[in-house]
Amino acid sequence: MQPCGLLFILSGPAGVGKNTIMRGVLKAMPHLKQLPTATTRPPRADEQEGREHEFLSAAEFRRRILEKALIEWQIIHDASVYGVPRATIQDAIRNGQPLIADIDVLGAMQLKQEFGDQVVLVFIEAGDKNLLANRMRKRSDVSDEELNTRLRRAAFEHEFADEYDYVIVNQEGQLEASIQEMIGIVTDECEKNAQTRFAADAAIGWNPALIQQYVTGLVVQNGCLLQKHGEFPKIKVPAEKLPFEAIQAHLRAELGVEIYPTRPDSPTRKVDIGFEPAQLIRVTRKATAIETNFIYVLHLAHELHELPEGWVLNPIANLHLDAHIMEILTQTEVMPLTD
């Protein structure tokens, strides 16, 4: 395989076979490396620092976010936080080292916006919703509630499939065919990239100093969203705060009530709630800066019957919201599911 500075991202619903396909491709293509993500969990016996993961303390992980050294992050199983290091990808592109990773659709979209053609997006799907549900049920650690949550998440993720460069349908009993299809994608893309990788400086990521971070809160109460003077609350993230901490503190001061994420059991999480990832991330390139907007769906510790001056509750059905916003509201059970 030709050396090439490309990042291959596999996304798709839980249980669709992303990691199994990735392991098969890595075994067949020794020059291809797995993107080592940063994590706060301790290493397992068969793991090596810098190969699968970069193992960090919670304090160091926080520092990396504040320095904009992590492109995105997620809380996994309320046990650990995982994030994508910007410098690791930049170094691989410069050195012609192809990488592969399993990253969720929001992180994939952000990476594509930042690194452009150096990122190849591959969406893995089961081809049959019932088959996917059956695969999820076979996992002993998945409750009925968790299954429903994952199926809602799968529907949300599928909304992004058309924005991917490739789609692989991982049919039941056809795993080897899916692995070979992915190997073909890596081979073809690396051959195309080999002649141009040294001219790719414009696509080797953003300077963190140019990134301006904002955070928006979609606060839900009884099928309505809170707005102030007709706008959703949006603030610039202070240098010393994580995005969720910033919007939580701002809304607490404005509304006089505690604010929580809409994810289950968020007030009693083991992982520091400050690490709460956004449900949606929007990136806008401007002439002299890159604006990143972290969007959270939030709820109040108790209902507000009297609102501060300027604040109103507008029914969601009366608001003209884009499709992705509507999807995250549905995913968090704020809006009813539709056929």
Secondary structure, DSSP 8 states (H G I E B T S, - for coil): ------EEEEE--TTSSHHHHHHHHHHH-TT-EE--EEESS---TT--BTTTEEE--HHHHHHHHHTT-EEEEEEETTTEEEEEEHHHHHHHHHHT--EEEE--HHHHHHHHHHHGGGEEEEEEE-S-HHHHHHHHHTSTT--HHHHHHHHHHHHHHHTTGGGSSEEEE--TT-HHHHHHHHHHHHHHHHHHHTTTGGG-GGGS---GGGEEEEEEEEEEETTEEEEETTB--EEE--TTS-HHHHHHHHHHHHHSS-EEESSTTGGG-SS-GGG---SEEEEEE-SS-EEEEEEEEEEESS--SS--TTEEEEEGGGS---HHHHHHHHHTTSS----
